[in-house]
Amino acid sequence: MKHYFIFLLLFCLTLVGCSSSKNNQDIYTYNKMKVVEIRCTNDDVSYFYGTGCLIEENGTILTNKHVVLQDDLTPYSIIEIRFVQQNEFQAASFLDSCENDDMALILINTETNRYKCFTLFRNQQVVGMEVFTIANSNGNGLEFHKGMITSTNKMVEIENEVKRYYTSDININPGCSGAPVFNDKGELLGLMTMRYRSSGEIILDSSYYLSIESFLNWKNI
């Protein structure tokens, strides 16, 4: 009986593992077309990379201000986006930026109005909640990661102003700025924005993101 029980236990654990893996794949597949790589340049030589997430069917993309603006002031002369299945980049235009937070909007230059887009999360985010991201890590294409919320009240001083950030235990790299933080329902919780350094060293297993609440306040939604 003991051997039989152990076999059943291992069999159940195997099934659970397969189910979890399949679920993660479903989450990625369901949300991958809501995310784009972003690259910006002024001279077609030096490129700067980031990530963006679609929030409207007409191709409106939410990203970080520092991804598409030079010194948070002037848009790059060339802003382009690319979906996960595409080989070529396509043009996008700068729309707007938030004065108080690191957020900006761009628009895909197309007449298509049928893009998949995130719905906005409007409930309370809590520590321990499972979250996901799809991000353009190091400008090498979109990657899928999962983790959990580790704090909902990190106060960070930037340029003599204290801002509130949420944190997760997802590692991010250059190019991940503007990536969506979302739940298993495909609801947008926020934007990956920065990493933390201590004595010049990057702290791993920690990423800072702006809550979608900041966007809702910006646009008075």
N, C-alpha and C positions, 0 to 999 in steps of 0.2 A: 504493500500500500504506500509506503514511503516513496519508493521509486516512482510509482504511478503519480503520486501527488506532485513530486518534483517535476516530472515530465509535463504535467498539465500547467504548472506554474510557469515553466520556461516557455511553453507553447503560447500561453496567454501574454507573456511579456513580449514575445516576438510579434504577435498580432497587434499589440498596442503600439510597438515601435513602427510597424508598417503603416498603421493607421495615421500616426502622428506625421510621418514623413509625407504621406499622401496629402494630408491636410495642408502642410506647408507648401507643397507644390501647387495645390489648388489656390491658395492665397496669393502666391506669386503670379500664377497664370491670370487670375481674376483682376489683378491690379497693375500688371506690367505695362499695359497700354495707356495708363494714366500718368506715366512718368517719362521725362525726356532728359537726354543729355543737353547741356548748354555749352556753347563755346563762343567766346567774344574776342574781337580783335579790332585794331585800327589800321593795320597794315598788311594783313594776310600773311604775316610772318610769325609774330609772337601771339600765341593764343592763350586765353585764360578759360578754365573749365569750371563748370558747376552742374547743378541738377535743378530741375523744376518739376512741378506737379500741376496737372490740369485741374481747374476748378469750375470751368464752364464748357459747355459743348461746342462753343464757337472757337475754341482754341486759346482761351485766356489761361495763362500759366502764372502761378505764384512761385516766387523764388526769393532768395536773399538779395538785398540791395547791393551788397558788395560783389555779387556775381556779375551784375550787368551795368554797374555804374563805376566810373573811375573816381576814386577818392570820395565815393558816395555822392557825387555831384553830377557828373556828365555821363550820359549813356555812351557805351562803345559805339563806334560808327557801324560796325557789323556785329549783329547778334544772330546766332543760328541755333537750331535745335535738331535733334535726331531721336527717333523712336528706336526701341530695342531691335526691331526687325529690319531697320533701314541701313543701307550702306552710305548714302549721301545725306549731308545736312541740308536743311531748308531754312529759308529766311524767317526771321521774326522781328517784331517791332517793339520798342519800349513804349509802355503805356503810362505808368505812374509809379511813384515810390512813396513810402511812408516816412514822414518827417521824424517820428519818434522811435520807430523800431526798424530793424534790419529786414525790411520786406519790400518787394517790388513786384510789379505786374508787367508781363510781356504778352504779345499776341502773335500767334502763328499767322504768317502772311498767306492766307488761303481763303477760299470761299466755302470750304467745308464747314458744316455746322453739326457734325455728328461724332465729335470726339468723345471717347469715354472720359469721365471725370470723377473726381472724388466728391462724396458728400461730406459736409462739414460736421464734425463731432460737437455736440452741444451739451454734453453731460459733464459731470465732474471727473477729472482724471485723478487716479489714486496710485500711490506707491505700490508696486508689485504687479500692476496691470501689464499684460503681455503686449508688446508693440513690435512693429516691423518697419523696415525701410527698404527702398530700392534706390541705390545711389551710384553716381558716376565716379567711382573710386579712382583717384589719381588720373582722371581723364581717360581711363582705359575701357570705358563702357559700363553699363548698368549691372549692379550686383544686388542680390537679395540677402538681407540680414534680419535676424530677430533678436529680441532681448526683452527687457522689462523696464518700466519707469522706476527710477531709484530716488528721485526727489521731485517735488512740485513747488519748491520754494528756495531756489538758489539765487541769492542776491549777489550780482556781479557788478563791480564798478568799471565802467568803460568811459574813458575821456571825461572823468570827473562826474559821471552820472551813473547812478545805481539802477540796474535793470534786473527784472525778475526772469529767471530761466527755469525750465524743467530739465531734468537730466535722465539719461538712460545708460544702460551698461553696454550699448552697442559701440564698437570701435569704428571711428570714421577717419577718413583720410582727406587730403586736398582733393577737391572735386565733388565732395559730398555736400557742400553747402547748398541749401535750398532743397535738399531731398525731403520727401514726405515722411512724417512719422504717422503711422496709421494702425488701426486695429484689425482684427480678423474679419470684420464686416466691411472693410474697405472704407472706413470713415477716417477723415483726415484730422489728426490730433495736433499737428504742428509741423514746423520746419527745422530740420537739422541746421545748425548755425555755426557752431565752433567747437574746438577742443580746448582742453585746459592744460596749461603748462605750469610747472613748479620748478623753480631754479633752472629754467631753460629746457627742462625735460618734459616731453609730452606724457600726460597721465593716461595710461591705457584703461580700457573698460569704463570709459566715461565720455559721454557726448552731451552737449548742451543744445537744447532746442527751444524755439519760441512757440508758445502755445497758440493754437488756432484762435483762442480768445483775443489775442493781440490783433489778429486780422479782422475779427468781427467788430472789435472796437474801432479800428481804423476806418472801416467802411460803414460803420453804424448799421450793421446788419442785425 
